[in-house]
Amino acid sequence: MKEKKKNPSRYIIMLIMIVVSGYCIMEVVKEINTTFTLRADISEAKKEKAELSKQKEKLQKEKSNLNNKEYIIHYARGKYMLTKEDGEQVFKLPTEEK
């Protein structure tokens, strides 16, 4: 029987293919990781947007209330205990905390 000659170029080609395959797999894993990270960032940004929308509505309501003279008077009397006349007393009653 004849002995087969070991062809070194065959091993080199196989090694190159293994290295290229490893590199491709590594890049795919990086892309998958980036995708998951971006999805998490998008989810977090959506939650933050919802919170900011609620805050915006609250601030717009407060802005419209500050254009109301009766609201300003009520707010000033309640928060800063201002009185209309001398001798008037303001009592602050305790409130139940939720």
N, C-alpha and C positions, 0 to 999 in steps of 0.2 A: 504494500500500500504506500501510496505517496503521502508524505506529510504536507499538510497545508502550510503555506507560508503565512506568517503573521504579517498582516499589512498594517503598518503604523498609521497610514493616512486614514484608515477606517476608524481607528480609535480617536484620532484628532477630530474627525467630523462628528463622531458621537459626542465627544466632550463639548464641542462648540454648540451642538444642538441642545445638550443638557443645560449649558450656561444660558443660552438664548431663551429656552423654555422657562428656566428659573427666573430670569429677568422679567419675562412677560407675566408670569404668575405674580411676582412681587408688585408689578405696576397695577394689575387688576385688584389686588388686595388694597393697595393705596387708594385707588378710585372708590372702592366700596367703603372704605373708612371715611373718605371725604364726603361721600354721599350721606352717610349716617350723621356725620357732624353737621352738615348743612341742613338736613331735615330737623335736627334738634334745634338749631339756631332759628329756623323758620318758625317752628312751634313756639319757641320762647318769644320771638318777635310778635307773633299773633296775640299771645297772652298780654304782652306789654301794650300792644295797640288797643286791645279791648279795655284795659285799665285806663289808658290815656283818654280814650273816648268817653268813658264814664266821668273822668275828672273834668274833661272839657265841658260836658253837659252841665255838671255841677257849677263850674265857673261861669258858664253862660247864664244860668239861672240866677246866680249871685249877682252878676253884672246887671241883669234886668231888674233885680230887687233893689240894687243901689240907685237906680233911677227913680224909684218910688219914694216919695217924701215920707209917707207914713211908715214905711219899713225902716227908713234911716232913723226916724224918731224912736220907734219901738226898739231897734237894735241898740242905739246909744243909751237909752234908759235902762235896758236890761243888762247890757254888758258893763257899762261904766257907771251905772247907778246915778245917772243924772236926774235932776228934778226939774219940774216946770216952774215952781215958785219957791221962794225962801220959806223954810219951815216945813216943807214937805219931806217926809221920811220914806226911804225905800228899804224894804225888807226882802232879803233874798232867801227863798225857801229851799231846803235841800231837795234834790231830785234823786229818784231811784236810778241806779246804774244798771244797765242791761248786761 
